[in-house]
Amino acid sequence: MWTTLVRGLLPDDVAVVASEIGDATGELWPEEAAHVARAIPKRQREFARGRASARQALAELGVEGASLLVGSQREPVWPEGIVGSISHDDRLCVVAVARSDRYAGLGVDVEPDAPLEPAIAARVWSPAEAEQAARRSDMTPALASRLVFSAKEAFYKCQFPFTRTFLGFKQVSVTLGDGTFEVRLVGALAAFPAGTCFTGQWRRVECQKLTAVVLPRAR
């Protein structure tokens, strides 16, 4: 059910798997299990579900199962020729993967459909973003701040494989639309000048907020 609901956020040539966290620790490969051996059980379950779902998504692209380790910046290390993104909250895990000859990056994020604490929201968005969200009739500003947070998280994951650059929350600006959002660079980023815009998709699925951004290789 979850995968069907999430799939429409991304192009048809992106493989998507979404499922509740559960316990997939028995599906970890030895190298993966070693990575989280000292982690708390919650972290082990989240990590395991991400890896199990990622192998399922890779299989949809015809890529054989592989041990999915963690890079120097804590990012998933994908098989050659693949870009992907893993996100989870306490309930749901979402994985998306695609061929790197078609996409320079892709990012997904899942968040509970709940307000963001005001102190955290102040760190995430600018007064202009808050003012724009306050004019919405379909959600409160506190709920909109969570969606802006999610949109920025999805974009950061999308751009990182291409730029290898960490971004602060205030280095991009998000404008929310009806099921879409626009991410605008405040400053230059790699080959992209300040003001460059990227478009993402968002939706509510039961008690979750989901966001996704793709960066086509042609761009």
PAZAPA-4460 file (N, C-alpha, C; in steps of 0.05 Angstrom, whole numbers, plus 32768, in hexadecimal, padded with zeros to 4 digits):
% residues 219
    n_x    n_y    n_z   ca_x   ca_y   ca_z    c_x    c_y    c_z   seq   type   mol
   8010   7FE8   8000   8000   8000   8000   8011   8019   8000     1      M     A
   8025   801A   8012   8035   8033   8015   8043   8039   7FFB     2      W     A
   804F   8025   7FEE   805E   8029   7FD6   804D   8035   7FC0     3      T     A
   8035   802B   7FBD   8022   8036   7FA9   801C   8053   7FAE     4      T     A
   8018   805A   7FC8   8011   8076   7FCE   8028   8089   7FC9     5      L     A
   8041   807F   7FCD   8058   8090   7FCB   8062   8093   7FAE     6      V     A
   805D   807E   7F9E   806A   807D   7F84   8065   8095   7F73     7      R     A
   804D   80A1   7F74   8046   80B7   7F63   8056   80D1   7F68     8      G     A
   8066   80D1   7F7D   8076   80E9   7F83   808F   80EB   7F71     9      L     A
   8096   80D5   7F64   80AF   80D3   7F55   80AA   80C9   7F39    10      L     A
   80BC   80CE   7F26   80B8   80C4   7F0A   80B6   80A6   7F09    11      P     A
   80AA   809C   7EF4   80A5   807F   7EF1   80BF   806E   7EF0    12      D     A
   80D5   807B   7EE8   80EE   806B   7EE6   80FE   806B   7F00    13      D     A
   80F2   8076   7F15   80FE   8075   7F30   80F0   805E   7F40    14      V     A
   80FF   804C   7F4A   80F4   8036   7F5A   80F0   803F   7F77    15      A     A
   80D8   803B   7F81   80D1   8044   7F9C   80C6   802D   7FAC    16      V     A
   80CF   802B   7FC5   80C4   8018   7FD8   80BF   8026   7FF2    17      V     A
   80A7   8023   7FFD   809F   802F   8016   8092   801A   8028    18      A     A
   8099   801A   8041   808D   8006   8053   8091   800F   8070    19      S     A
   8080   8004   8081   8083   800B   809E   809D   7FFE   80A8    20      E     A
   80A8   800A   80BD   80C3   8003   80C7   80C5   7FE5   80CE    21      I     A
   80B4   7FDC   80E0   80B5   7FBF   80E7   80D1   7FB8   80F1    22      G     A
   80D8   7F9E   80EE   80F2   7F94   80F6   80FD   7F83   80DF    23      D     A
   8111   7F8F   80D1   811E   7F81   80BB   813B   7F7C   80C1    24      A     A
   8142   7F7C   80DB   815E   7F79   80E2   816A   7F5F   80D9    25      T     A
   8159   7F4B   80D6   8162   7F31   80CC   816A   7F31   80AF    26      G     A
   8162   7F46   80A1   8169   7F49   8084   8182   7F58   807F    27      E     A
   818F   7F62   8094   81A8   7F71   8090   81BE   7F5E   8087    28      L     A
   81CF   7F68   8075   81E7   7F5A   806D   81FC   7F5D   8082    29      W     A
   8210   7F4B   8084   8223   7F4C   809B   8230   7F68   809E    30      P     A
   8239   7F74   8088   8247   7F8E   808A   8234   7FA3   8094    31      E     A
   821B   7FA2   808D   8207   7FB5   8096   8201   7FB1   80B4    32      E     A
   81FE   7F98   80BC   81F9   7F92   80D8   820F   7F9C   80E9    33      A     A
   8228   7F99   80DF   823F   7FA3   80EF   823E   7FC1   80F3    34      A     A
   8233   7FCF   80DF   8233   7FEC   80E0   8221   7FF6   80F7    35      H     A
   820B   7FE7   80FD   81F8   7FF0   8111   81F8   7FDE   812A    36      V     A
   820D   7FCE   812C   820E   7FBA   8142   820C   7FC8   815D    37      A     A
   8216   7FE0   8160   8216   7FED   817A   8200   8002   817C    38      R     A
   81EF   8004   8168   81D9   8017   8168   81C2   800D   8179    39      A     A
   81B1   801F   8182   819A   8018   8191   8187   8008   817F    40      I     A
   8175   7FF7   818A   8163   7FE7   8179   8153   7FF7   8165    41      P     A
   8149   800F   816D   8139   801F   815B   8149   8026   8142    42      K     A
   8162   802F   8146   8173   8036   812F   8179   801D   811E    43      R     A
   817D   8006   812A   8181   7FEE   811B   8169   7FE7   8109    44      Q     A
   8151   7FEA   8115   8139   7FE3   8105   8136   7FF7   80EE    45      R     A
   813A   8011   80F2   8138   8024   80DD   814C   801F   80C7    46      E     A
   8165   801A   80CF   817A   8015   80BC   8174   7FFC   80AB    47      F     A
   816B   7FE7   80B9   8166   7FCE   80AC   814F   7FD1   8098    48      A     A
   813A   7FDF   809F   8124   7FE2   808D   812C   7FF2   8074    49      R     A
   813D   8006   8078   8147   8015   8061   8157   8004   804E    50      G     A
   8168   7FF3   8059   8179   7FE2   8047   8168   7FCD   803A    51      R     A
   8155   7FC1   8048   8144   7FAC   803C   8133   7FB8   8026    52      A     A
   8128   7FD0   802B   8117   7FDD   8017   8128   7FE6   7FFF    53      S     A
   8141   7FEF   8005   8152   7FF7   7FEF   8158   7FE0   7FDC    54      A     A
   815E   7FC8   7FE7   8163   7FB1   7FD6   814A   7FAA   7FC5    55      R     A
   8133   7FAD   7FD1   811A   7FA8   7FC2   8117   7FBC   7FAB    56      Q     A
   811D   7FD5   7FB0   811C   7FEA   7F9B   8130   7FE5   7F86    57      A     A
   8149   7FDE   7F8E   815E   7FD8   7F7A   8156   7FC1   7F68    58      L     A
   8149   7FAD   7F73   8140   7F96   7F63   812D   7F9E   7F4D    59      A     A
   811D   7FB3   7F53   810B   7FBD   7F3E   811A   7FC9   7F26    60      E     A
   8133   7FD2   7F2B   8143   7FDC   7F15   8155   7FC6   7F09    61      L     A
   8152   7FAE   7F13   8163   7F98   7F09   817E   7F97   7F15    62      G     A
   8182   7FA4   7F2C   819C   7FA5   7F39   819C   7F90   7F50    63      V     A
   81B0   7F7E   7F4F   81B1   7F69   7F63   81B6   7F74   7F7F    64      E     A
   81AE   7F64   7F93   81B2   7F6C   7FAE   81CF   7F71   7FB5    65      G     A
   81D3   7F85   7FC6   81EE   7F8C   7FCE   81EE   7F97   7FEA    66      A     A
   8205   7F95   7FF8   8207   7FA1   8012   8208   7FC0   800E    67      S     A
   81F6   7FCE   801C   81F4   7FEB   8019   8200   7FF8   8032    68      L     A
   8219   8001   802F   8227   800C   8046   8223   802A   8048    69      L     A
   8232   8037   8059   822E   8053   805F   8248   8062   8058    70      V     A
   8245   8079   8049   825C   8088   8041   8267   809A   8057    71      G     A
   827C   80A9   8050   828A   80BA   8063   8278   80CF   806F    72      S     A
   8263   80D7   8060   8250   80EB   806A   8236   80DF   8072    73      Q     A
   8236   80C6   8079   821F   80B7   8083   820A   80B2   806E    74      R     A
   8211   80B6   8054   81FE   80B1   803F   81FF   8094   8037    75      E     A
   81E9   8089   802C   81EA   806D   8021   81FD   806B   800A    76      P     A
   820C   8056   8009   821E   8051   7FF2   8210   803E   7FDF    77      V     A
   8207   8049   7FC8   81F7   8039   7FB5   8209   802A   7FA2    78      W     A
   81FF   8015   7F95   820F   8008   7F80   8216   801B   7F6A    79      P     A
   822A   8015   7F5B   8233   8026   7F45   821C   8029   7F31    80      E     A
   8218   8042   7F28   8203   8047   7F15   81E8   804D   7F21    81      G     A
   81E7   8050   7F3C   81CD   8054   7F4A   81CF   806D   7F5B    82      I     A
   81B9   807C   7F5C   81B6   8091   7F70   819C   808A   7F80    83      V     A
   819C   8093   7F98   8184   808B   7FA8   8182   809C   7FC1    84      G     A
   816C   8097   7FD0   8166   80A6   7FE8   8156   8094   7FFB    85      S     A
   815D   8095   8015   814E   8087   8029   8145   809B   803E    86      I     A
   812C   8098   8046   8121   80A9   805C   810F   8099   806D    87      S     A
   810D   80A0   8087   80FA   8093   8098   80F4   80A5   80B0    88      H     A
   80DD   80A1   80BB   80D7   80AB   80D6   80D1   8094   80E8    89      D     A
   80C3   8097   80FE   80BF   8081   8110   80AC   806C   8105    90      D     A
   809D   8073   80F0   8089   8060   80E5   8090   8055   80CA    91      R     A
   8099   8066   80B8   809A   805F   809C   80B7   8063   8091    92      L     A
   80BE   8051   807E   80D8   8053   8070   80D2   8055   8052    93      C     A
   80DF   8067   8045   80DC   806B   8028   80F7   806A   801B    94      V     A
   80FA   805B   8006   8112   8059   7FF6   810C   805E   7FD9    95      V     A
   811D   806E   7FCC   811B   8072   7FAF   8136   806F   7FA2    96      A     A
   8138   8061   7F8C   8151   805D   7F7E   814C   8060   7F60    97      V     A
   8161   8069   7F52   815F   806D   7F35   817A   806A   7F28    98      A     A
   817B   8068   7F0E   8194   8066   7EFF   81A2   8081   7EFF    99      R     A
   81BC   8081   7F04   81CB   809B   7F05   81D0   80A7   7EE9   100      S     A
   81CB   8097   7ED4   81CE   80A4   7EB9   81B5   80B4   7EB2   101      D     A
   81A0   80B2   7EC3   8188   80C1   7EBF   8184   80D7   7ED3   102      R     A
   818F   80D2   7EEC   818C   80E5   7F01   81A6   80EA   7F0F   103      Y     A
   81AC   8104   7F14   81C4   810A   7F24   81BF   8107   7F41   104      A     A
   81A6   8108   7F49   819F   8104   7F65   8181   8103   7F69   105      G     A
   8178   80F7   7F7E   815C   80F8   7F86   815B   80F7   7FA4   106      L     A
   8146   8103   7FAF   8142   8104   7FCB   8126   8100   7FD4   107      G     A
   8122   80F1   7FE9   8107   80ED   7FF4   8109   80F2   8012   108      V     A
   80F3   80FB   801E   80F2   80FF   803B   80D6   80F8   8044   109      D     A
   80D4   80EC   805C   80BB   80E6   8068   80BB   80F1   8085   110      V     A
   80A5   80FE   808C   80A2   810B   80A6   8086   8105   80B1   111      E     A
   8083   8105   80CB   8068   8103   80D6   8058   811C   80CF   112      P     A
   803E   8119   80CA   802D   8130   80C3   8026   813E   80DE   113      D     A
   803A   814B   80E9   8037   8157   8103   8046   8172   8103   114      A     A
   803E   8184   8115   804B   819F   8115   8069   819C   811C   115      P     A
   8078   81AF   8112   8094   81B2   811A   8095   81C5   8131   116      L     A
   80A6   81BF   8145   80A8   81D1   815C   80B2   81ED   8153   117      E     A
   80A7   8202   815E   80AD   821D   8155   80CB   8223   8155   118      P     A
   80DA   821A   8169   80F7   821F   816A   8105   8212   8152   119      A     A
   80FC   81FA   814B   8108   81EC   8134   8100   81FA   811A   120      I     A
   80E7   8201   8118   80DD   820E   8100   80ED   8228   80FB   121      A     A
   80F3   8237   8110   8103   8250   810C   811E   824B   8100   122      A     A
   8129   8233   8105   8143   822C   80FA   8141   8223   80DD   123      R     A
   8129   8218   80D6   8125   820C   80BC   811D   8220   80A7   124      V     A
   810B   8233   80AD   8101   8244   8098   8106   8261   809E   125      W     A
   8104   8271   8088   8107   828E   808A   80ED   829B   8090   126      S     A
   80ED   82B5   8098   80D4   82C3   809B   80C3   82C3   8082   127      P     A
   80D0   82C5   806A   80C0   82C5   8051   80B2   82AA   804D   128      A     A
   80C0   8294   8053   80B4   827A   8050   809D   8277   8064   129      E     A
   80A0   8280   807C   808B   827F   8090   8073   8290   8088   130      A     A
   8078   82A7   807D   8062   82B8   8074   8053   82AC   805D   131      E     A
   8061   829F   804A   8053   8292   8034   8042   827B   803E   132      Q     A
   804D   826B   8051   803E   8254   805C   8026   825D   806C   133      A     A
   8028   8274   8079   8011   827E   808A   7FF9   8285   8079   134      A     A
   7FFC   8289   805F   7FE6   8290   804E   7FD7   8277   8044   135      R     A
   7FE1   825F   804A   7FD4   8247   8041   7FBB   8241   8052   136      R     A
   7FA7   8236   8044   7F8E   822F   8052   7F8C   8211   8058   137      S     A
   7F9F   8201   804D   7F9C   81E4   8050   7FAD   81D9   8067   138      D     A
   7FBD   81E9   8074   7FCD   81E0   808B   7FD6   81F8   809C   139      M     A
   7FDB   81F3   80B5   7FE4   8208   80C7   8002   820E   80C1   140      T     A
   800B   8225   80CA   8028   822B   80C6   803A   8216   80D3   141      P     A
   8032   820B   80EA   8043   81F7   80F7   8045   81DE   80E6   142      A     A
   802F   81D6   80D9   8030   81BF   80C7   8040   81C5   80AE   143      L     A
   803C   81DE   80A4   804B   81E6   808C   8069   81E7   8091   144      A     A
   8071   81EE   80AA   808E   81EE   80B0   809A   81D2   80AE   145      S     A
   808A   81BE   80B6   8094   81A2   80B4   8097   819B   8096   146      R     A
   8084   81A4   8086   8086   819E   8069   809E   81AC   805C   147      L     A
   80A3   81C5   8064   80BA   81D3   8059   80D4   81C4   8062   148      V     A
   80D5   81BC   807B   80EC   81AC   8085   80F0   8193   8074   149      F     A
   80DA   8185   806E   80DC   816C   805E   80E5   8172   8042   150      S     A
   80DB   8187   8036   80E3   818F   801B   8100   8195   8019   151      A     A
   810B   81A2   802D   8127   81A9   802E   8138   818F   8032   152      K     A
   812F   817E   8043   813D   8164   8047   813E   8155   802D   153      E     A
   8128   8153   801F   8128   8144   8005   813B   8151   7FF1   154      A     A
   813B   816C   7FF0   814E   8179   7FDD   816B   8174   7FE5   155      F     A
   8171   8175   7FFF   818D   8171   8007   8196   8156   7FFF   156      Y     A
   8185   8141   8003   818D   8126   7FFB   8190   8124   7FDD   157      K     A
   817F   8132   7FCE   8180   8132   7FB1   819A   813D   7FA7   158      C     A
   81A3   8154   7FB1   81BA   8162   7FA6   81D5   8157   7FAF   159      Q     A
   81D5   8149   7FC6   81EF   8141   7FD2   8200   812F   7FC0   160      F     A
   81F4   811A   7FB3   8206   8109   7FA3   8213   8119   7F8C   161      P     A
   8206   812E   7F83   8211   813E   7F6D   8225   8153   7F76   162      F     A
   821F   8160   7F8C   822F   8177   7F95   8242   8170   7FAC   163      T     A
   823C   815B   7FBB   824B   8154   7FD3   824D   816C   7FE6   164      R     A
   8237   817B   7FE8   8236   8193   7FF8   8220   8192   800D   165      T     A
   8227   8199   8025   8213   819B   803A   8207   81B7   8039   166      F     A
   81ED   81B8   803C   81DE   81D2   803B   81D0   81D7   8056   167      L     A
   81D1   81F0   805E   81C1   81F8   8075   81A4   81FD   806D   168      G     A
   8192   81FD   8080   8176   8201   8079   8171   821B   806B   169      F     A
   817F   8230   8073   817A   824A   8067   8188   824F   804C   170      K     A
   8196   823A   8042   81A4   823D   8028   8192   8237   8011   171      Q     A
   8179   822E   8017   8165   822B   8002   814B   8237   800C   172      V     A
   8139   823E   7FFA   811F   8248   8001   810A   8237   7FF4   173      S     A
   80F5   8230   8003   80E0   821E   7FF9   80C6   822D   7FF7   174      V     A
   80B9   822A   7FE0   809E   8235   7FDC   808B   821D   7FD8   175      T     A
   8077   821A   7FE9   8065   8203   7FE8   804E   8209   7FD4   176      L     A
   8049   81F5   7FC4   8031   81F6   7FB2   801D   81E0   7FBA   177      G     A
   800B   81DB   7FA9   7FF7   81C6   7FAE   8002   81AB   7FA3   178      D     A
   800F   819D   7FB5   801B   8183   7FAD   8037   8186   7FA1   179      G     A
   8040   819F   7F9E   805B   81A4   7F93   8069   81B8   7FA5   180      T     A
   8083   81BA   7FA2   8091   81D0   7FAF   80A9   81D8   7F9D   181      F     A
   80B2   81F1   7FA1   80C9   81FB   7F92   80DF   8200   7FA6   182      E     A
   80F7   81F7   7F9F   810F   81FC   7FAF   8120   8210   7FA0   183      V     A
   8127   8226   7FAC   8137   823B   7F9F   8152   823E   7FAE   184      R     A
   8168   823D   7FA0   8182   8240   7FAC   8186   825D   7FB4   185      L     A
   818D   8262   7FCD   8194   827D   7FD6   81AF   8285   7FCC   186      V     A
   81C2   8273   7FCC   81DD   8278   7FC1   81E3   8263   7FAC   187      G     A
   81FB   8266   7F9F   8203   8252   7F8B   8208   8237   7F97   188      A     A
   8204   8222   7F88   8209   8207   7F90   8214   81F7   7F79   189      L     A
   822E   81F1   7F7B   823C   81E2   7F66   8237   81F1   7F4B   190      A     A
   822C   81E3   7F37   8228   81EF   7F1D   820F   8200   7F1C   191      A     A
   8200   8202   7F31   81E6   8210   7F31   81E9   822C   7F3E   192      F     A
   81E3   8241   7F2F   81E5   825C   7F3B   81CF   8262   7F4F   193      P     A
   81D4   8276   7F60   81BF   827F   7F72   81A5   8285   7F63   194      A     A
   818F   827D   7F6F   8175   8282   7F63   816B   826A   7F52   195      G     A
   817C   8256   7F4E   8173   823E   7F3F   815C   8231   7F4F   196      T     A
   8148   8228   7F40   8131   821C   7F4C   812E   81FE   7F45   197      C     A
   8125   81EF   7F58   811F   81D3   7F54   8103   81CE   7F5E   198      F     A
   80F5   81BA   7F51   80DA   81B4   7F58   80D8   8199   7F65   199      T     A
   80C9   8197   7F7A   80C4   817E   7F88   80A6   8178   7F8B   200      G     A
   80A0   8161   7F95   8084   8158   7F99   8080   8152   7FB7   201      Q     A
   8068   8157   7FC1   8062   814F   7FDC   8045   8145   7FDD   202      W     A
   8040   8135   7FF2   8025   812C   7FF7   8023   8123   8014   203      R     A
   800A   8122   801D   8004   8116   8037   7FFA   80F9   8031   204      R     A
   8005   80E6   8040   7FFC   80CB   803E   7FF5   80C2   805A   205      V     A
   7FDC   80BE   8060   7FD3   80B8   807B   7FDE   80CC   808E   206      E     A
   7FEF   80C4   80A1   7FFA   80D6   80B5   8016   80DE   80AF   207      C     A
   801E   80DE   8096   8039   80E4   808E   803A   80FA   8079   208      Q     A
   8050   8109   8079   8055   811C   8063   806D   8110   8054   209      K     A
   806B   8111   8039   8080   8106   8028   8088   811B   8014   210      L     A
   80A2   811D   800F   80AD   8130   7FFB   80C1   8122   7FEA   211      T     A
   80C4   812B   7FD1   80D8   811F   7FBF   80E1   8134   7FAB   212      A     A
   80FB   8132   7FA4   8108   8144   7F90   811A   8132   7F7F   213      V     A
   811A   8137   7F65   812D   8129   7F53   813D   813E   7F44   214      V     A
   8156   8136   7F3D   8167   8147   7F2D   816F   8137   7F14   215      L     A
   8161   813C   7EFE   8167   812D   7EE5   8183   8132   7EDC   216      P     A
   8190   811E   7ED1   81AC   8120   7EC9   81AE   8135   7EB3   217      R     A
   819B   8138   7EA2   819C   814C   7E8C   81A0   8168   7E97   218      A     A
   8195   816E   7EAE   8197   8189   7EB9   81B3   818E   7EC3   219      R     A
***
